[in-house]
Amino acid sequence: MAASASAPPTTRSLKRIVAASLIGTTIEWYDFFLYGSAAALVFNKLFFPESDPLVGTLLSFLTYAVGFAARPLGALVFGHYGDRLGRKKLLVLSLLMMGGATFAIGLLPTHATVGAAAPVLLTVLRLVQGFALGGEWGGAVLLVSEHGDAKRRGFWASWPQTGAPAGQLLATGVLSALTALMSDSAFGAWGWRIPFLLSGVLVLLGLWIRLSVDESPVFKAALAQAEERRSAAGAAEKMPLVAVLRHHWRDVLIAMGARMAENISYYVITAFILVYATTAADLGKQTALNAVLIASAVHFAVIPMWGALSDRFGRKPVYLVGAIGVGLWMFPFFALIDTRSFGNLLLAVTVGLIFHGAMYAPQAAFFSEMFATRMRYSGASIGAQFSSVAAGAPAPLIATALLADFHSSTPISLYVIAAALITVLAIACAKETRHRDLADVEGAAAKSDAPAALSADAPTV
């Protein structure tokens, strides 16, 4: 059965699977990033009007961070049921939850209408967004990773990762167009609602595509073998979370460390930049949005390239290029923005996102290859999303607070550099995984009831 599961799909069917994952992750990241951009531009005035501008921005970023707090819970719940019921069903649910919450934000009354209830409702919907996104990422990348062949897994699995810059591109593009076509007063009064309401249309498109693909053959083979083992042994299979913590705790820690630089640098470069450019560098918000918009297009283009390079040279070398590069780039990054030149601002953001792509592209295949099939959704999701609480969640908040306290970009650069050092250490401790076979559902880690302890070098597939 494992052999049949490992038979590679046709190029046409694989492209359809990639498209289903990509459209879903694009929509979900569009919803998530739209909130971050709106938090930097208008939410401080609409939901926290009694605070001074910088404090209002801090409070709006605090609600932004709340979404990250819900992501680990989403990872646990979606990971558990995704390993029990399959990847596809949970991906449909995550898309509906994210889209519904985003659409509802577009209908929210502001502080001027309902007072303190407005930020409370905003926070609740942000929690729903975070919960859904916590379950989305793992399922989307696994659906592609488990369908593709090992030789090009890094390339194919990197395409769902392009959903992040595609979502950023879409969210920033819509906001940029609206701010260019509307007056500030009209945008603040009602125009900001338009991109949130558009999410409803995008979700319908995503569901239509996502419902058309089949479940991962690797997962179906693993499920069948788990049923056989359960029938033969007469005992229930251990919960995926328990198996992950027992056999893959080291891999979970490595995944968390690997995400520190990737997560923190991304939100500093794409979310906090809207604050820094418009306050410290005294640039217009349209200028900052345009820079992020163009740089996100480059980011989208380079991610598959980095994924292909990880197939050739390995996940670790490519990841290290990104972690070291983003750490070294931070001081030039802010120095270029301080020149108040659009060209330099664009260069700063673009180079930063290129280095980020070197971490983000191989991450999908890298994390998938760390875990056994029947605990892969849980393991990859937990490793990726628990780190987001310490990394991405507070990144814009910490950066804004450091700017308010020190009136300098130096502490922010040091903050990102520290994260880069943690990631370099985590990757140095990891094993190269690009040659592992995801269809090997009988790997040592899958035998959770084996009496012998696992060797440190046992295959974790």
Secondary structure as the mmCIF struct_conf table of DSSP 4:
data_model
#
loop_
_struct_conf.conf_type_id
_struct_conf.id
_struct_conf.beg_label_comp_id
_struct_conf.beg_label_asym_id
_struct_conf.beg_label_seq_id
_struct_conf.end_label_comp_id
_struct_conf.end_label_asym_id
_struct_conf.end_label_seq_id
HELX_RH_AL_P HELX_RH_AL_P1 ALA A 2 ALA A 5
TURN_TY1_P TURN_TY1_P1 SER A 6 SER A 6
BEND BEND1 ALA A 7 ALA A 7
HELX_LH_PP_P HELX_LH_PP_P1 PRO A 8 THR A 10
HELX_RH_AL_P HELX_RH_AL_P2 THR A 11 ALA A 38
HELX_RH_PI_P HELX_RH_PI_P1 ALA A 39 PHE A 43
HELX_RH_AL_P HELX_RH_AL_P3 ASN A 44 PHE A 47
TURN_TY1_P TURN_TY1_P2 PRO A 49 GLU A 50
BEND BEND2 SER A 51 SER A 51
HELX_RH_AL_P HELX_RH_AL_P4 PRO A 53 LEU A 85
HELX_RH_AL_P HELX_RH_AL_P5 ARG A 87 ILE A 105
TURN_TY1_P TURN_TY1_P3 GLY A 106 LEU A 107
HELX_RH_AL_P HELX_RH_AL_P6 HIS A 111 VAL A 114
TURN_TY1_P TURN_TY1_P4 GLY A 115 ALA A 116
HELX_RH_AL_P HELX_RH_AL_P7 ALA A 117 SER A 145
TURN_TY1_P TURN_TY1_P5 GLU A 146 HIS A 147
BEND BEND3 GLY A 148 GLY A 148
HELX_RH_3T_P HELX_RH_3T_P1 ALA A 150 ARG A 152
HELX_RH_AL_P HELX_RH_AL_P8 ARG A 153 GLN A 161
TURN_TY1_P TURN_TY1_P6 THR A 162 THR A 162
HELX_RH_AL_P HELX_RH_AL_P9 GLY A 163 LEU A 181
BEND BEND4 MET A 182 MET A 182
HELX_RH_AL_P HELX_RH_AL_P10 ASP A 184 ALA A 186
HELX_RH_PI_P HELX_RH_PI_P2 PHE A 187 GLY A 191
TURN_TY1_P TURN_TY1_P7 TRP A 192 TRP A 192
HELX_RH_AL_P HELX_RH_AL_P11 ARG A 193 LEU A 197
TURN_TY1_P TURN_TY1_P8 LEU A 198 LEU A 198
HELX_RH_AL_P HELX_RH_AL_P12 SER A 199 ARG A 210
TURN_TY1_P TURN_TY1_P9 LEU A 211 SER A 212
BEND BEND5 VAL A 213 VAL A 213
HELX_LH_PP_P HELX_LH_PP_P2 ASP A 214 SER A 216
HELX_RH_AL_P HELX_RH_AL_P13 PRO A 217 ALA A 233
BEND BEND6 ALA A 235 ALA A 235
HELX_LH_PP_P HELX_LH_PP_P3 ALA A 236 MET A 239
HELX_RH_AL_P HELX_RH_AL_P14 PRO A 240 HIS A 247
HELX_RH_AL_P HELX_RH_AL_P15 TRP A 249 TYR A 267
HELX_RH_PI_P HELX_RH_PI_P3 VAL A 268 PHE A 272
HELX_RH_AL_P HELX_RH_AL_P16 ILE A 273 THR A 279
TURN_TY1_P TURN_TY1_P10 ALA A 280 ALA A 280
BEND BEND7 ALA A 281 ALA A 281
HELX_RH_AL_P HELX_RH_AL_P17 LYS A 285 PHE A 313
HELX_RH_AL_P HELX_RH_AL_P18 ARG A 315 ASP A 338
TURN_TY1_P TURN_TY1_P11 THR A 339 ARG A 340
HELX_RH_AL_P HELX_RH_AL_P19 PHE A 342 SER A 368
TURN_TY1_P TURN_TY1_P12 GLU A 369 MET A 370
BEND BEND8 PHE A 371 PHE A 371
HELX_RH_3T_P HELX_RH_3T_P2 THR A 373 MET A 375
HELX_RH_AL_P HELX_RH_AL_P20 ARG A 376 ALA A 390
TURN_TY1_P TURN_TY1_P13 ALA A 391 PRO A 394
HELX_RH_AL_P HELX_RH_AL_P21 ALA A 395 PHE A 406
BEND BEND9 HIS A 407 SER A 409
HELX_RH_AL_P HELX_RH_AL_P22 THR A 410 CYS A 429
BEND BEND10 ALA A 430 ALA A 430
HELX_LH_PP_P HELX_LH_PP_P4 LYS A 431 GLU A 432
TURN_TY1_P TURN_TY1_P14 ARG A 434 HIS A 435
TURN_TY1_P TURN_TY1_P15 LEU A 438 ALA A 439
TURN_TY1_P TURN_TY1_P16 VAL A 441 GLU A 442
BEND BEND11 GLY A 443 GLY A 443
HELX_RH_3T_P HELX_RH_3T_P3 ALA A 444 ALA A 446
TURN_TY1_P TURN_TY1_P17 SER A 448 ASP A 449
BEND BEND12 PRO A 451 ALA A 452
HELX_LH_PP_P HELX_LH_PP_P5 ALA A 453 SER A 455
TURN_TY1_P TURN_TY1_P18 ALA A 456 ASP A 457
BEND BEND13 ALA A 458 ALA A 458
#
